[in-house]
Amino acid sequence: MASSFGGINTALTSLYAQRRGLDVTGQNIANANTEGYTRQRVEMQSQVGSISPAMYAKTDGLGTGVAVSDVQRLRDEYLENRGRSEHGASAYLASQSASYTTIEDAFAEPSNTALAAQLRDMWGGWNDVANNPQLTAPRSALIQQSATVVNQLNGAHEGLARQWSQNRTQMDTYVDEINTAAGSIAQLNESIIHANATGLTVNELEDRRDLLAMRLAELTGASAAKRENGGMDVFIGGATLVTGSVTRKVEFTGAARLEDQNADPVALRWKDTGGATSPGGTLGAMTDTMSIIIPGLSASLDGIAKKLADSVNALHANGFSTDGTTGLDFFGGDSAATIKVLVTDPDKVAVSAVSGTRDNSVADAIADIGDAAGGPDRQYQEMIGQLGVQSQGSARRAEIQSVVTEQVDAAREAQSGVNLDEEMTNLLTYQRGYEAASRVLTTIDSMLDQLINRTGLVGR
């Protein structure tokens, strides 16, 4: 049979349990707007008496109160893994779309001041020279218009090189952030594993670790997997970055400027082995931009500059200027970075095919280059057209992925986010439970007072 004092313990365990529920609810409310916080729930379990009594012992089978068996962290690991995957993909596409936008801004097409318009003005200048070969003014204007085209080509190359260099600098910053985050996860792993071994609650530590893992997913497309002891392993491109309390470091190596990219390609590598890894996320997009997109556009721009110089020089060198000079190249250089106008004297501009005449056939032939099927203008139009298509496609994919990511985040928030209305309900529930347990304790105290201090006084 249970003791008369057993009810005190039962009421006391209820007080402890309800108070723990109030504490956890208060923690949820306090962190309702804390990034990465996961709501928690108290798991209570009824306590029972001995189920293997001694031979002559007797029990009424009643329970002995309640105990808090666990403070559960309400987070779905499947949704978390899905969230990391979707955030990595979204970061990759967003970074790639931003790169395309910056590149388009460098070319500024279509515009009255962009390269396509300046090329048209230059070919128009050659037409003016052909129509008035005896005049100096059209030739002077042509030289100035050609210099403007050259400046546009130089500026476009400088814009691509500048963006490449900015990405290169930013990559070093991101690599430092990755190594720091990996070290923090390793430290948290060690703390969580030790705490789990001693039965302590580690929910807040796991929240911090998940937040860092999500950041790594955005930066590198990293994936994560939990171990039975509570530790977390993090992977980049299938290779381990963090396992338990051990971490590896990464570094970004390769060319320091765009011109050296082909000879020394940039790559994210493991610092311990030197092996390359294949990141996703922001770093993956930036690596692709630096190793594929910008070098490809730079090569196309160099081809356009070389085509312009070769096609004009081939005709100009065989022509004669008004002072009888021949054999002069109009443009120098063979790339967008090095192209320049060599002819600065209007009297050195080749116009005629025959010396000493005012034949305009050379100037007229050069003017026709602008409409040639394989001319520099067509090449430039094709390059800008492909750039526009790629940029538009990247922007659309980024928008679609953003919607998918928001949907996954909404599902994650529904599972792990704090709902203040729900917490207020829990607050009232635990408050009433605490008050009721207090009332039980008061009632038992009154009963025991009657039993101990008043029993046997009747009739004295």
HELIX and SHEET records of a PDB file:
HELIX    1   1 GLY A    6  ALA A   30  1                                  25    
HELIX    2   2 GLU A   77  PHE A  107  1                                  31    
HELIX    3   3 LEU A  115  ASN A  131  1                                  17    
HELIX    4   4 THR A  136  ALA A  197  1                                  62    
HELIX    5   5 ASN A  203  THR A  220  1                                  18    
HELIX    6   6 LEU A  258  ASP A  260  5                                   3    
HELIX    7   7 GLY A  281  ASP A  288  1                                   8    
HELIX    8   8 THR A  289  ILE A  293  3                                   5    
HELIX    9   9 ILE A  294  HIS A  316  1                                  23    
HELIX   10  10 PRO A  346  LYS A  348  5                                   3    
HELIX   11  11 SER A  361  ALA A  367  1                                   7    
HELIX   12  12 ASP A  368  ASP A  371  5                                   4    
HELIX   13  13 PRO A  376  SER A  416  1                                  41    
HELIX   14  14 LEU A  420  ASP A  449  1                                  30    
HELIX   15  15 GLN A  450  ARG A  454  3                                   5    
SHEET    1   A 2 GLN A  40  GLN A  47  0                                        
SHEET    2   A 2 GLY A  65  ARG A  73 -1                                        
SHEET    1   B 4 SER A 223  LYS A 226  0                                        
SHEET    2   B 4 MET A 232  ILE A 236 -1                                        
SHEET    3   B 4 ALA A 239  THR A 243 -1                                        
SHEET    4   B 4 VAL A 246  THR A 247 -1                                        
SHEET    1   C 2 VAL A 250  THR A 253  0                                        
SHEET    2   C 2 ALA A 267  TRP A 270 -1                                        
SHEET    1   D 2 PHE A 331  GLY A 332  0                                        
SHEET    2   D 2 LYS A 340  VAL A 341 -1                                        
END                                                                             
